[in-house]
């Protein structure tokens, strides 16, 4: 026994140290930055199934959090590198798909903009040519996979068409499906630096490309920076009746100067009639154009102040501005920070910084009344540091 | 079993000097760093504030606060770690060659022991893992002490909130200390397999001389290839395989590589080894 003292001692130290380290790590991994939602007023049912995806940042500490009424959980940043190599993170909305259609989901990108779903089917498309270069005249390939949800059978087909120009790469923004027509909204990045926004219309029955239309285009110009930005939020996988996008040109600022805007046009593409029309924004709302939201058949332009939010609304079908909706919240929000706004199923979700916490506000879009109000707070007082920032990414409701 | 434990103890005793040198160096170097780094930060902060007549809050508009990661990413912390890793790499070879090239060919006696010769192999393997895990444990013990030292030097206003769990965000740390036990087993399991491959390659050289070097290299590359094949496959067909499938494939290849390394080593030690 005496002979072995060194070995025994080192073994004990190793086992206890590493053991206690992992016990602590396991505890911390559940929740080392605990947040929770504290109801101030309104109906608690509103947050029953809500999950807020937020990123927490403090100095050089960064965490991804899921915050719900029961508290918060950490994800991903807590996983070991080696595990991440084997098991990359699966976004909330795709976990269900992978469980239900394990084989169909193999090898597919987990990005909602590449999917369309209805009662009967799940349709998926990848970026043309896997984001590889394609030279004018060579084949551009669109690949479409269709899953019949009832029978769990899937089919897939490819469509090859000569490329109209030379593209560096292409990116699928959305997929729209209506009576046997599949429309794919693609941004094509030209080799010479320009950009095109395409809609490829594919006939599902005879598996042919019916149409390739360009709905916006920018050219590379010296000293000018231009951009096509889509205002739609393509996080849901149902059809969008309208595509709302902006084509902007800036004079490139010299040495950190603010780029000066040359032109800015907004367009609406109607997916039912396949028509594009230009949409003009009233001058008094221009300052808030970054907060614009397209929700169903309406364009919302929020104007924020410390105690209320005015939602200006434009009805696309009626082609007119309606009476704005006003939401009042008793807590004074910090109107310097950009709030997080999300419109889902006729409700407004707002998260904004107030003093040391964040306000979570849910309102009814139709009536403007407050449905719920709460605070997202740090759960225990131990963590006294309030220099953190919490960026909300998305609010999901889990049914 | 008994002879295995005796051999392990024997190998650990032989390497205890090296272990003490490495731990001593790590402790001294990191503790000096834990004092110098925050002191340097405070000195420059005070200087800037004094020269420009700034208040604390004005200072932070110019510069960032002190964080424990300033230390973790400094040479004082990293150098001993890197040094220890390199020394252990060399030791993997040394642990075998010492017995041949030492004063009196010790390997004679080892091979003559009335036990299976593969026990020698396991003994040396265990000793290496011991050294690695010993240093890993030491670093875990040092971190909280270093944090305490720094927090006593830098006033709270000058540093960012950095809980103990914040160390997982440091790249260097996350590589060596996976923050889940599964990750830990995976990374050190892979490490263990690497060491067995190296050991077997060394035995090739000890059995066949120059030809053996070639055999060893070929064998090493081949084993490594098999080991990473599932990962390459999974990387090639992005997202095609689900985590559990990759894990099972990896487990299978690991068992194959580990098993064959031990089997070959056993064969070489029994029949081919030259003294």
HADDOCK unambig.tbl for C-alpha pairs under 7 A between the chains (distance, minus, plus):
assign (segid A and resid 4 and name CA) (segid B and resid 9 and name CA) 6.47 0.50 0.50
assign (segid A and resid 7 and name CA) (segid B and resid 9 and name CA) 6.08 0.50 0.50
assign (segid A and resid 7 and name CA) (segid B and resid 12 and name CA) 6.81 0.50 0.50
assign (segid A and resid 10 and name CA) (segid B and resid 134 and name CA) 6.86 0.50 0.50
assign (segid A and resid 14 and name CA) (segid B and resid 133 and name CA) 6.45 0.50 0.50
assign (segid A and resid 14 and name CA) (segid B and resid 134 and name CA) 5.77 0.50 0.50
assign (segid A and resid 14 and name CA) (segid B and resid 137 and name CA) 5.49 0.50 0.50
assign (segid A and resid 17 and name CA) (segid B and resid 137 and name CA) 5.73 0.50 0.50
assign (segid A and resid 18 and name CA) (segid B and resid 137 and name CA) 6.00 0.50 0.50
assign (segid A and resid 22 and name CA) (segid B and resid 180 and name CA) 6.85 0.50 0.50
assign (segid A and resid 22 and name CA) (segid B and resid 181 and name CA) 6.24 0.50 0.50
assign (segid A and resid 25 and name CA) (segid B and resid 179 and name CA) 6.06 0.50 0.50
assign (segid A and resid 25 and name CA) (segid B and resid 180 and name CA) 6.87 0.50 0.50
assign (segid A and resid 26 and name CA) (segid B and resid 180 and name CA) 6.77 0.50 0.50
assign (segid A and resid 28 and name CA) (segid B and resid 165 and name CA) 6.51 0.50 0.50
assign (segid A and resid 59 and name CA) (segid B and resid 160 and name CA) 6.05 0.50 0.50
assign (segid A and resid 61 and name CA) (segid B and resid 166 and name CA) 6.21 0.50 0.50
assign (segid A and resid 61 and name CA) (segid B and resid 169 and name CA) 6.29 0.50 0.50
assign (segid A and resid 78 and name CA) (segid B and resid 179 and name CA) 6.56 0.50 0.50
assign (segid A and resid 79 and name CA) (segid B and resid 179 and name CA) 6.49 0.50 0.50
assign (segid A and resid 79 and name CA) (segid B and resid 180 and name CA) 6.82 0.50 0.50
assign (segid A and resid 80 and name CA) (segid B and resid 174 and name CA) 6.74 0.50 0.50
assign (segid A and resid 80 and name CA) (segid B and resid 178 and name CA) 4.68 0.50 0.50
assign (segid A and resid 80 and name CA) (segid B and resid 179 and name CA) 5.64 0.50 0.50
assign (segid A and resid 80 and name CA) (segid B and resid 180 and name CA) 6.44 0.50 0.50
assign (segid A and resid 80 and name CA) (segid B and resid 183 and name CA) 5.58 0.50 0.50
assign (segid A and resid 81 and name CA) (segid B and resid 175 and name CA) 6.83 0.50 0.50
assign (segid A and resid 82 and name CA) (segid B and resid 183 and name CA) 6.33 0.50 0.50
assign (segid A and resid 83 and name CA) (segid B and resid 183 and name CA) 6.07 0.50 0.50
assign (segid A and resid 86 and name CA) (segid B and resid 243 and name CA) 5.47 0.50 0.50
assign (segid A and resid 86 and name CA) (segid B and resid 246 and name CA) 6.50 0.50 0.50
assign (segid A and resid 87 and name CA) (segid B and resid 243 and name CA) 4.86 0.50 0.50
assign (segid A and resid 106 and name CA) (segid B and resid 239 and name CA) 6.30 0.50 0.50
assign (segid A and resid 106 and name CA) (segid B and resid 240 and name CA) 4.59 0.50 0.50
assign (segid A and resid 106 and name CA) (segid B and resid 241 and name CA) 6.74 0.50 0.50
assign (segid A and resid 107 and name CA) (segid B and resid 237 and name CA) 6.83 0.50 0.50
assign (segid A and resid 107 and name CA) (segid B and resid 238 and name CA) 5.81 0.50 0.50
assign (segid A and resid 107 and name CA) (segid B and resid 239 and name CA) 4.33 0.50 0.50
assign (segid A and resid 107 and name CA) (segid B and resid 240 and name CA) 3.76 0.50 0.50
assign (segid A and resid 108 and name CA) (segid B and resid 239 and name CA) 6.53 0.50 0.50
assign (segid A and resid 385 and name CA) (segid B and resid 161 and name CA) 6.25 0.50 0.50
